[in-house]
Structures are given as structure tokens and as C-alpha cells.
């Protein structure tokens, strides 16, 4: 039976908490075929994935897509992340134009 993106998001969140035991620092990795089965659809369209990610975002989760799998992750404040890379470091990796 086909599920709406919102219903699929709710199922994924429930599964996330079951698999991770509520540990917000853990991600849940899922095969594309498993996501199709949970969604009840033979093919995941771009619109369906957009709607699914939007629904997950409403619950502070996000869907990260890879070629061979998807990751469901709880969105957390990333205050422990380092600052943005400084402009002087970034500038080392910008190609020099032929006109310079």
C-alpha cells in the first residue's frame, strides 16, 4: 500500500528511534530498496523524495542521499563543528584565472 511522504517520514522516525535506541548522535542507514518498500512505491520520484525530506525536516530530521543508500539523521545544533574555513585557506584552492 502506497504511503504519503508524511506517513513514510513518521515511519522512518519511529524506525530511527528503534534502531538507535534514541541516541541522537547516531545515524540510520537504509538501502534504497528498503525505503521503496517502506514507502510502498515501486519508484521514488524526485517530488516524493523532496516531500519526504520536507516532512522529516518538520520533525527535525533530515534525509541524506547517496548512490547506494540513504541516511536518516536527527538534526542537532552543530555548535561543536569547527568554524568555517577561513578565506585565506579557501583562496589557496581557487584556480588562478589565465587572465591574471
JOKA-V525494 format. One record per residue. N is the residue number from 0. RES is the residue in one small letter. PHI is phi in degrees with one decimal (999 if undefined). OMEGA is omega in degrees with one decimal (999 if undefined). BURIAL is b if it has 16 or more other ideal C-beta (glycine too) atoms within 10 Angstrom, else e. Layout:
BEGIN
{{N;RES;PHI;OMEGA;BURIAL} {N;RES;PHI;OMEGA;BURIAL}}
END
This chain:
BEGIN
{{0;x;999;-178.9;e} {1;x;-70.6;175.7;e} {2;x;-102.7;171.5;b} {3;x;-69.9;177.8;e} {4;x;-59.3;-179.6;b} {5;x;-64.8;178.1;e} {6;x;-66.1;176.3;b} {7;x;-63.5;177.8;b} {8;x;-59.1;179.4;b} {9;x;-62.2;177.7;e} {10;x;-65.3;179.6;e} {11;x;-64.6;178.7;b} {12;x;-66.5;177.3;b} {13;x;-60.5;178.5;e} {14;x;-63.2;178.8;e} {15;x;-54.7;-178.1;b} {16;x;-67.5;177.0;e} {17;x;-68.1;-176.5;e} {18;x;-72.4;-174.2;e} {19;x;-96.0;-176.3;b} {20;x;55.4;176.6;e} {21;x;79.8;179.8;e} {22;x;-74.9;-175.8;e} {23;x;-69.0;-178.8;e} {24;x;-93.5;-179.2;e} {25;x;-106.0;175.3;e} {26;x;-103.9;179.0;e} {27;x;-113.6;-178.6;b} {28;x;-101.3;-173.6;e} {29;x;-137.6;175.4;b} {30;x;-72.1;177.3;e} {31;x;-58.4;-179.3;e} {32;x;-62.8;177.8;e} {33;x;-68.6;177.5;e} {34;x;-63.7;177.2;b} {35;x;-60.1;179.5;e} {36;x;-65.2;179.4;e} {37;x;-63.6;179.5;e} {38;x;-74.6;-179.4;b} {39;x;73.8;-179.2;e} {40;x;-127.3;178.4;b} {41;x;-76.5;-179.2;e} {42;x;-141.9;177.1;e} {43;x;-94.3;179.9;b} {44;x;-82.5;176.4;e} {45;x;-58.5;179.4;e} {46;x;-65.0;179.8;e} {47;x;-61.9;179.3;b} {48;x;-64.3;177.1;b} {49;x;-62.3;-179.9;e} {50;x;-64.2;178.4;b} {51;x;-63.5;-179.8;b} {52;x;-64.7;177.5;b} {53;x;-61.9;178.5;e} {54;x;-64.4;177.1;b} {55;x;-61.6;179.2;b} {56;x;-61.0;178.1;e} {57;x;-62.0;178.3;e} {58;x;-102.7;-179.4;e} {59;x;64.9;172.8;e} {60;x;-121.8;175.6;b} {61;x;-140.2;179.6;e} {62;x;-112.9;178.9;b} {63;x;-111.1;-174.9;e} {64;x;-98.3;172.2;e} {65;x;-122.6;-179.7;e} {66;x;-60.6;-172.7;e} {67;x;-104.2;-177.6;e} {68;x;-163.7;170.9;e} {69;x;-124.8;176.7;b} {70;x;-118.8;172.6;e} {71;x;-108.9;-173.7;b} {72;x;-134.6;174.1;b} {73;x;-78.0;179.0;b} {74;x;-77.0;-179.1;e} {75;x;-124.9;172.5;e} {76;x;-61.0;-176.5;e} {77;x;-99.2;-178.1;e} {78;x;-67.7;178.5;e} {79;x;-85.0;176.5;e} {80;x;-68.0;175.7;e} {81;x;-65.9;175.4;e} {82;x;-61.8;173.6;e} {83;x;-60.5;176.6;e} {84;x;-61.9;-175.7;e} {85;x;-68.0;-179.1;e} {86;x;-57.1;-179.5;e} {87;x;-67.7;176.4;e} {88;x;-73.0;179.4;e} {89;x;-58.1;-176.4;e} {90;x;-61.1;178.0;e} {91;x;-65.6;-173.8;e} {92;x;-106.4;177.0;e} {93;x;-87.1;-178.8;e} {94;x;-60.2;178.0;e} {95;x;-78.9;-178.8;e} {96;x;-70.4;179.1;e} {97;x;-67.2;-179.0;e} {98;x;-82.7;-177.3;e} {99;x;-80.6;999;e}}
END
